[in-house]
Amino acid sequence: MSERAIKTAGTMDDVSAGRRSARLRLRAAWMYYVEGMTQSAIAEALDIGRVTVVRLLADARAMNEVKISLSREIAELPRLEMALQKTFGIREAVVAPFSGVGGDPTAAIGAATGQFISQLIASDMKIGFGWGRTLMRALGFIDEKAVANLSVISLLGGITKAKQYNPSEFAWQLARMFQADCHLIAAPALVDSVETKQALIERCGLGTVYALAQEMDAVVMTVGEMAASSTAWRFGFFTEADWSSLIAAGAVGDVLYNFHDIEGRLVDHPINSRVMSIPMETMQATPERILTSGGPEKTQAIIGALRLLKPTVFITDELTAAVVLAAVGAEF
């Protein structure tokens, strides 16, 4: 195991222990009391000792979390989380409560994302961030704390006409909160040619940011949909002809302007070669990959992004989780 992987594994264990313990208890309770699994089977499924399972079940009963009728907090959300984990091979799914059918789940997902980021960040980390409404909503839920030698990397170039936010805005604001170094891709998010892209990286100093990205411990990204509501479309980077040709090529969504199909493959389109983002291969190789997104209109985009990124963590809301699982024919 590489030095970076060892450091990352240790860091993730330390910062997530408190949050994961409660979730682990609820999952163990669900498996035992609802699915009828044996304690030994639960221990194997959760990769913990049987003695730990016994303690978790005892704690769940002592805290009145297990009754004849399971409370919604125990039954509904963990059920969706475990189904997402099983269906898409995710280590941890976080499903935020959201009962507003037809509403915008961005606030709920942003809150869950902010709480997750608060516990994820630690000293000596290099962490990359995408952009979008969900991440901007997350800022208000991130707890500041003292960390040392934190590097924040913006994964996408900027825009020339900002409306509510700029792709680099989230990374910059978060870096200020933690007094961290912030590394930006000082170029437009989309350039006119592959030659321009290579020149900016090789001759204009961006190569150092791209090299630093290869050392990232974690990335946090969102996904956009191929609809008028898409942030990518609303910013006016793409002509109607571009957008139509992307859809014709099979695009269902984008991650940092990298457009993908529902099977998780980057579509064969010139725009994918002109985006000024950290390469998809680099993000796929990062030890911790957090994808946060939601909304029924993003169903296909999310499915494709889950298959493309193979995230270690997926954060969404309960309505989106159910729609995504139903779309792929998963039992839940």
Residue pairs with C-beta under 8 A, 6 or more apart in sequence:
1 9
4 215
4 217
4 287
5 287
7 124
7 217
8 217
8 218
8 287
8 288
9 287
11 122
11 124
11 125
11 217
12 120
12 287
12 288
14 122
15 119
15 120
15 121
15 122
16 119
16 120
18 119
19 115
19 116
19 119
20 92
23 78
23 81
23 92
24 46
24 48
24 56
25 56
25 59
25 60
25 65
26 60
26 65
26 73
26 74
26 78
27 46
27 78
27 81
27 82
28 42
28 46
28 53
28 56
28 57
28 60
29 56
29 57
29 60
29 65
29 66
29 70
29 74
30 70
30 74
30 75
30 78
30 79
30 82
31 37
31 41
31 42
31 45
31 46
32 39
32 42
32 53
32 57
33 66
33 70
34 70
34 75
37 45
39 50
39 53
39 54
39 57
40 50
42 53
43 49
43 50
43 52
43 53
46 53
57 66
60 66
60 74
65 71
65 73
65 74
66 74
76 318
77 95
77 97
77 318
79 332
80 93
80 95
80 318
80 321
80 322
80 325
80 332
81 92
81 93
81 94
81 95
81 321
82 93
83 321
83 325
83 330
83 331
83 332
84 90
84 93
84 95
84 314
84 316
84 321
84 324
84 325
85 91
85 92
85 93
86 330
87 325
87 328
87 330
88 306
88 307
88 310
88 314
89 310
90 306
90 311
90 312
90 313
90 314
91 312
91 313
92 312
92 313
92 314
93 313
93 314
93 315
93 316
93 321
94 112
94 116
94 313
94 314
94 315
94 316
95 316
95 317
95 318
95 321
96 105
96 108
96 109
96 111
96 112
96 294
96 315
96 316
96 317
96 318
97 108
97 317
97 318
98 105
98 108
98 109
98 294
98 317
98 318
98 319
99 318
99 319
101 319
104 295
105 294
105 295
105 316
105 317
105 319
105 320
106 133
106 134
106 137
106 294
106 295
107 137
108 294
108 317
109 134
109 137
109 292
109 293
109 294
109 315
109 316
109 317
110 133
110 134
110 135
110 136
110 137
110 138
110 140
110 141
111 137
111 138
111 141
112 292
112 315
113 134
113 135
113 137
113 138
113 141
113 220
113 290
113 292
113 315
114 137
114 138
114 139
114 140
114 141
114 142
115 141
116 290
116 292
116 313
116 315
117 138
117 142
117 174
117 220
118 141
118 142
118 143
118 145
120 127
120 218
120 220
120 288
120 290
121 127
121 145
121 147
121 150
121 178
122 147
122 150
123 147
123 148
123 149
123 150
124 148
124 149
124 150
125 147
125 150
125 151
125 217
125 218
126 151
126 153
126 212
126 215
126 216
126 217
127 150
127 151
127 152
127 153
127 216
127 217
127 218
127 219
127 220
128 152
128 153
128 154
128 155
128 213
128 216
128 218
128 219
128 220
128 278
128 283
128 286
129 135
129 152
129 153
129 154
129 155
129 170
129 171
129 174
129 219
129 220
129 221
130 155
130 156
130 167
130 170
130 219
130 220
130 221
130 222
130 255
130 256
131 154
131 156
131 165
131 166
131 167
131 168
131 169
131 170
131 171
131 222
131 231
131 256
132 222
132 224
132 231
133 231
134 222
134 292
134 293
134 294
135 170
135 220
135 222
135 292
136 164
136 165
136 169
136 170
138 292
139 170
139 173
139 174
139 177
142 174
142 177
144 177
144 178
145 178
147 178
147 180
150 175
150 178
150 180
150 181
151 180
151 181
151 183
151 212
152 171
152 174
152 175
152 178
152 180
152 181
152 182
152 183
153 171
153 182
153 183
153 209
153 212
153 213
153 216
153 278
154 167
154 168
154 170
154 171
154 172
154 182
154 183
154 184
154 185
155 171
155 185
155 213
155 219
155 221
155 256
155 277
155 278
155 283
156 167
156 168
156 185
156 189
156 256
156 257
156 275
156 276
156 277
156 278
157 167
157 168
157 185
157 186
157 187
157 188
157 189
157 190
157 275
157 276
157 277
158 166
158 167
158 168
158 184
158 185
158 186
158 187
158 188
158 189
159 166
159 167
159 188
159 189
159 235
159 237
160 188
161 235
161 236
162 169
163 234
163 235
167 189
168 184
168 185
171 182
171 184
172 182
172 184
174 180
175 181
175 182
176 182
183 208
183 209
183 212
184 209
185 206
185 209
185 276
185 277
185 278
186 204
186 205
186 206
187 200
187 204
187 206
187 276
188 276
189 237
189 257
189 275
189 276
189 277
190 237
190 257
190 271
190 274
190 275
190 276
191 197
191 200
191 274
191 276
192 274
193 274
194 273
194 274
196 274
197 273
197 274
197 276
200 206
200 276
201 207
201 210
209 278
210 278
210 279
210 282
213 278
213 282
214 282
214 285
216 282
216 286
217 286
217 287
217 288
218 286
218 287
218 288
218 289
218 290
219 283
219 286
219 288
219 289
219 290
220 290
220 292
221 255
221 256
221 283
221 289
221 290
221 291
221 292
221 309
222 255
222 291
222 292
222 293
223 253
223 254
223 255
223 291
223 293
223 298
223 301
223 302
223 304
223 305
224 230
224 231
224 232
224 253
224 254
224 255
224 298
224 301
225 252
225 253
225 295
225 297
225 298
225 300
225 301
226 233
226 243
226 246
226 247
226 251
226 252
226 253
226 254
226 301
227 233
227 297
228 234
229 297
230 254
232 238
232 254
232 257
233 243
237 257
238 246
238 271
242 271
245 269
246 259
246 267
246 269
246 271
249 259
249 267
249 268
249 269
250 261
250 262
250 267
251 259
251 260
251 261
251 267
251 269
252 260
252 261
252 262
252 300
252 301
252 303
252 304
253 259
253 260
253 298
253 300
253 301
253 302
253 304
253 305
254 260
254 301
255 280
255 283
255 305
255 308
255 309
256 275
256 277
256 278
257 271
257 275
257 277
258 266
258 272
258 275
258 277
258 280
259 266
259 267
259 269
259 271
259 272
260 266
260 267
260 304
260 305
260 308
261 267
261 304
262 300
262 303
262 304
262 307
263 304
263 307
264 304
264 305
264 306
264 307
264 308
264 309
265 308
266 272
266 280
266 308
280 308
283 289
283 309
284 308
284 309
284 310
287 312
288 312
288 313
289 309
289 310
289 311
289 312
289 313
290 311
290 312
290 313
290 314
290 315
291 305
291 306
291 309
291 311
291 313
291 314
291 315
292 314
292 315
292 316
293 301
293 302
293 305
293 315
293 316
293 320
294 302
294 316
294 317
294 319
294 320
295 320
296 319
296 320
296 323
298 320
299 320
299 323
299 324
299 327
300 327
302 316
302 320
302 324
303 324
303 327
303 328
306 314
306 324
316 324
322 332
325 332
